[in-house]
Amino acid sequence: MNGNINYKTIGVTLDRNGKVHISEDNVKKLCNELEYFGRKIHSKTQTILKISQDLSLAHSKLEISEKNCQKLEIDIRKENELIEGLRKQFEKDYSKIRDKCNQLVKEKENFKKEKEYLLKENDQLKDEIRNLRKDCLGYRQKIAKLEVKEIGNEDYKEKSFEIEKFKKQSEELKNDVSVLLSDKEEIIKERDSMKEKVERLSQEIIYLLNGDPKAIDEDIDRVLADNRIMKAQLENMKQERGMAKATLKKYKNLLGRNSYVDDGETYDCQMEDFFPNRDTKIITFKQIKEILGSSGDGVTEDDYKTLTQLLVDYCNDKKLALTHQRNANKILAKKVSEMELKIKSLEKSREKICKSPNKDFLNELLLKK
């Protein structure tokens, strides 16, 4: 072992007897080196202690992180379960809404078919009314011819004053009828304007409800409202038809033809074709004879009373027709107010949907679906 050590490098000498001789300088030098290495060992020890402390702190932090990771994994599982439950619930609701939409579409088709049927029935009733008006006009002409034939020359001067009086009354009644017709035209214009307003509001609703499943409900509400209006108009037409037939029956009774088939119904109808807007004024019996090409025998006061009664009945019929028209306008006004309220509620619901925090989540589910 001594052969492997170079003693000269460390300042140690050996004599012939093998004794070791160390100089004082070398001892001091060795002591200094020993002290230096001691300090160095001490610093390394401190460093190792600090590293061990940091390592224990890191281990504690690692344990805390592992606990947090486990807790986070549990929370993630719960959130995934919640999302899965919401997705299943959404799928169920979506299937229900889809079935409801299909059912509403079928109901809408049924309502359209019913509307077409009512329109056809309405056209048939209008054709019947036109035919009845033509018949009434023909009977009225026949009655006028019969009245002219019965005009006589007895008491001509005394009856002429009464004839002029009745003619004035007839002109006044015709003027009243023309006033009623003008009122009816104004009411029809108001009805048309209300219909245009309803159509405009319907278009706005369709625009606002673009992409909303409730749009089908709104369309069905509009079809139901139109159906109610058509039914009300149909009832009015039936009443007008009844009035036309009742008037026709009066003329038949005047002609003495009671053998005509009577179905026992009560009728209600307009008489627009009975008194056309012509400026024909018959002043004397001579003009009546020239127009009808027959001779007159004499007109009784009862005949003029009958004519006056017919004009009064006609005015009453026109008043009834105007009442029906006002009722139809009231229905349209209610429909317009309902549409405006629905528009306001739909605007509020659209604002709530736009502000909903779950909107993005629902959109993602829809895209996945």
For each residue, the residues with C-beta under 8 A, 3 or more apart:
1: 4 5
2: 5
3:
4: 1
5: 1 2
6: 9 10
7: 10 12 13 14 20
8: 11 12 13
9: 6
10: 6 7 26 30
11: 8 22 23 25 26 29 30
12: 7 8 20 21 22 26
13: 7 8 20 21 22
14: 7 18 19 20 21
15: 18 19 21
16:
17:
18: 14 15
19: 14 15
20: 7 12 13 14
21: 12 13 14 15
22: 11 12 13 26 27
23: 11 26 27
24: 27 28
25: 11 28 29
26: 10 11 12 22 23 29 30
27: 22 23 24 30 31
28: 24 25 31 32
29: 11 25 26 32 33
30: 10 11 26 27 33 34
31: 27 28 34 35
32: 28 29 35 36
33: 29 30 36 37
34: 30 31 37 38
35: 31 32 38 39
36: 32 33 39 40
37: 33 34 40 41
38: 34 35 41 42
39: 35 36 42 43
40: 36 37 43 44
41: 37 38 44 45
42: 38 39 45 46
43: 39 40 46 47
44: 40 41 47 48
45: 41 42 48 49
46: 42 43 49 50
47: 43 44 50 51
48: 44 45 51 52
49: 45 46 52 53
50: 46 47 53 54
51: 47 48 54 55
52: 48 49 55 56
53: 49 50 56 57
54: 50 51 57 58
55: 51 52 58 59
56: 52 53 59 60
57: 53 54 60 61
58: 54 55 61 62
59: 55 56 62 63
60: 56 57 63 64
61: 57 58 64 65
62: 58 59 65 66
63: 59 60 66 67
64: 60 61 67 68
65: 61 62 68 69
66: 62 63 69 70
67: 63 64 70 71
68: 64 65 71 72
69: 65 66 72 73
70: 66 67 73 74
71: 67 68 74 75
72: 68 69 75 76
73: 69 70 76 77
74: 70 71 77 78
75: 71 72 78 79
76: 72 73 79 80
77: 73 74 80 81
78: 74 75 81 82
79: 75 76 82 83
80: 76 77 83 84
81: 77 78 84 85
82: 78 79 85 86
83: 79 80 86 87
84: 80 81 87 88
85: 81 82 88 89
86: 82 83 89 90 365
87: 83 84 90 91 365 368
88: 84 85 91 92
89: 85 86 92 93
90: 86 87 93 94 362 365 369
91: 87 88 94 95 369
92: 88 89 95 96
93: 89 90 96 97
94: 90 91 97 98 369
95: 91 92 98 99
96: 92 93 99 100
97: 93 94 100 101 213
98: 94 95 101 102
99: 95 96 102 103
100: 96 97 103 104
101: 97 98 104 105 213 216
102: 98 99 105 106
103: 99 100 106 107
104: 100 101 107 108 216 217 220
105: 101 102 108 109 216
106: 102 103 109 110
107: 103 104 110 111 220
108: 104 105 111 112 216 219 220 223
109: 105 106 112 113
110: 106 107 113 114
111: 107 108 114 115 220 223 224 227
112: 108 109 115 116 223
113: 109 110 116 117
114: 110 111 117 118 227
115: 111 112 118 119 223 226 227 230
116: 112 113 119 120
117: 113 114 120 121
118: 114 115 121 122 227 230 231 234
119: 115 116 122 123 230
120: 116 117 123 124
121: 117 118 124 125 234
122: 118 119 125 126 230 233 234 237
123: 119 120 126 127
124: 120 121 127 128
125: 121 122 128 129 234 237 238 241
126: 122 123 129 130 237
127: 123 124 130 131
128: 124 125 131 132 241
129: 125 126 132 133 237 240 241 244 269 270
130: 126 127 133 134
131: 127 128 134 135
132: 128 129 135 136 241 244 245 248 269
133: 129 130 136 137 244 271 272 273 274
134: 130 131 137 138 273
135: 131 132 138 139 248
136: 132 133 139 140 244 247 248 251 271 273 274
137: 133 134 140 141 273 274
138: 134 135 141 142
139: 135 136 142 143 248 251 252 255
140: 136 137 143 144 251 274
141: 137 138 144 145
142: 138 139 145 146 255
143: 139 140 146 147 251 254 255
144: 140 141 147 148 292
145: 141 142 148 149 292 294
146: 142 143 149 150 255
147: 143 144 150 151 299 303
148: 144 145 151 285 288 289 292 294 296
149: 145 146 294 295 296 297
150: 146 147 296 297 298 299 300 303
151: 147 148 285 288 295 296 297 298 299
152: 296 297 298
153: 156 297 298
154: 298
155: 158 159 298
156: 153 159 160 285
157: 160 161
158: 155 161 162
159: 155 156 162 163 298 299
160: 156 157 163 164
161: 157 158 164 165
162: 158 159 165 166 301 304
163: 159 160 166 167 299 304
164: 160 161 167 168
165: 161 162 168 169
166: 162 163 169 170 304 307 308
167: 163 164 170 171 282 283
168: 164 165 171 172
169: 165 166 172 173 308
170: 166 167 173 174 307 308 311
171: 167 168 174 175
172: 168 169 175 176
173: 169 170 176 177 308 311 312 314 315
174: 170 171 177 178 275 311
175: 171 172 178 179
176: 172 173 179 180 315
177: 173 174 180 181 275 311 314 315 318
178: 174 175 181 182 277
179: 175 176 182 183
180: 176 177 183 184 315 318 319 322
181: 177 178 184 185 272 318
182: 178 179 185 186
183: 179 180 186 187 322
184: 180 181 187 188 318 321 322 325
185: 181 182 188 189
186: 182 183 189 190
187: 183 184 190 191 322 325 326 329
188: 184 185 191 192 325
189: 185 186 192 193
190: 186 187 193 194 329
191: 187 188 194 195 325 328 329 332
192: 188 189 195 196
193: 189 190 196 197
194: 190 191 197 198 329 332 333 336
195: 191 192 198 199 332
196: 192 193 199 200
197: 193 194 200 201 336
198: 194 195 201 202 332 335 336 339
199: 195 196 202 203
200: 196 197 203 204
201: 197 198 204 205 336 339 340 343
202: 198 199 205 206 222 339
203: 199 200 206 207
204: 200 201 207 208 343
205: 201 202 208 209 215 218 339 342 343 346
206: 202 203 209 210 215 218 219
207: 203 204 210
208: 204 205 343 346 347 350
209: 205 206 212 214 215 218 346
210: 206 207 215
211: 215
212: 209 215 346
213: 97 101 216
214: 209 217 218 346
215: 205 206 209 210 211 212 218 219
216: 101 104 105 108 213 219 220
217: 104 214 220 221
218: 205 206 209 214 215 221 222 342
219: 108 206 215 216 222 223
220: 104 107 108 111 216 217 223 224
221: 217 218 224 225 338 342
222: 202 218 219 225 226
223: 108 111 112 115 219 220 226 227
224: 111 220 221 227 228
225: 221 222 228 229 335 338
226: 115 222 223 229 230
227: 111 114 115 118 223 224 230 231
228: 224 225 231 232 331
229: 225 226 232 233 328 331 332 335
230: 115 118 119 122 226 227 233 234
231: 118 227 228 234 235
232: 228 229 235 236 327 328 331
233: 122 229 230 236 237 328
234: 118 121 122 125 230 231 237 238
235: 231 232 238 239
236: 232 233 239 240 321 324 325 328
237: 122 125 126 129 233 234 240 241
238: 125 234 235 241 242 268
239: 235 236 242 243 267 268 269 320 324
240: 129 236 237 243 244 268 269 270 321
241: 125 128 129 132 237 238 244 245 267 268 269
242: 238 239 245 246 265 266 267 268 269
243: 239 240 246 247 267 268 269 270 271 317 320
244: 129 132 133 136 240 241 247 248 267 268 269 270 271
245: 132 241 242 248 249 265 267 269
246: 242 243 249 250 266 267 268 269
247: 136 243 244 250 251 269 271 274 310 313 314 317
248: 132 135 136 139 244 245 251 252
249: 245 246 252 253 262 267
250: 246 247 253 254 310 313
251: 136 139 140 143 247 248 254 255
252: 139 248 249 255 257 258 260
253: 249 250 256 258
254: 143 250 251 306
255: 139 142 143 146 251 252
256: 253
257: 252 260
258: 252 253
259:
260: 252 257
261:
262: 249
263:
264:
265: 242 245
266: 242 246
267: 239 241 242 243 244 245 246 249
268: 238 239 240 241 242 243 244 246 317 320
269: 129 132 239 240 241 242 243 244 245 246 247 317
270: 129 240 243 244 317 318 321
271: 133 136 243 244 247 274 275 313 314 317 318
272: 133 181 275
273: 133 134 136 137 276
274: 133 136 137 140 247 271 314
275: 174 177 271 272 311 314
276: 273
277: 178
278:
279:
280:
281:
282: 167 287 288 291
283: 167 287
284: 287 288
285: 148 151 156 288 289 296
286: 289 290
287: 282 283 284 290 291
288: 148 151 282 284 285 291 292 296
289: 148 285 286 292 293 294 295 296
290: 286 287 293
291: 282 287 288
292: 144 145 148 288 289
293: 289 290
294: 145 148 149 289
295: 149 151 289
296: 148 149 150 151 152 285 288 289 299
297: 149 150 151 152 153
298: 150 151 152 153 154 155 159
299: 147 150 151 159 163 296 303 304
300: 150 303 304
301: 162 304 305
302: 305 306
303: 147 150 299 300 306 307
304: 162 163 166 299 300 301 307 308
305: 301 302 308 309
306: 254 302 303 309 310
307: 166 170 303 304 310 311
308: 166 169 170 173 304 305 311 312
309: 305 306 312 313
310: 247 250 306 307 313 314
311: 170 173 174 177 275 307 308 314 315
312: 173 308 309 315 316
313: 247 250 271 309 310 316 317
314: 173 177 247 271 274 275 310 311 317 318
315: 173 176 177 180 311 312 318 319
316: 312 313 319 320
317: 243 247 268 269 270 271 313 314 320 321
318: 177 180 181 184 270 271 314 315 321 322
319: 180 315 316 322 323
320: 239 243 268 316 317 323 324
321: 184 236 240 270 317 318 324 325
322: 180 183 184 187 318 319 325 326
323: 319 320 326 327
324: 236 239 320 321 327 328
325: 184 187 188 191 236 321 322 328 329
326: 187 322 323 329 330
327: 232 323 324 330 331
328: 191 229 232 233 236 324 325 331 332
329: 187 190 191 194 325 326 332 333
330: 326 327 333 334
331: 228 229 232 327 328 334 335
332: 191 194 195 198 229 328 329 335 336
333: 194 329 330 336 337
334: 330 331 337 338
335: 198 225 229 331 332 338 339
336: 194 197 198 201 332 333 339 340
337: 333 334 340 341
338: 221 225 334 335 341 342
339: 198 201 202 205 335 336 342 343
340: 201 336 337 343 344
341: 337 338 344 345
342: 205 218 221 338 339 345 346
343: 201 204 205 208 339 340 346 347
344: 340 341 347 348
345: 341 342 348 349
346: 205 208 209 212 214 342 343 349 350
347: 208 343 344 350 351
348: 344 345 351 352
349: 345 346 352 353
350: 208 346 347 353 354
351: 347 348 354 355
352: 348 349 355 356
353: 349 350 356 359
354: 350 351 359
355: 351 352
356: 352 353 359
357:
358: 361 362
359: 353 354 356 362 363
360: 363 364
361: 358 364 365
362: 90 358 359 365 366
363: 359 360 366 367
364: 360 361 367 368
365: 86 87 90 361 362 368 369
366: 362 363 369
367: 363 364
368: 87 364 365
369: 90 91 94 365 366
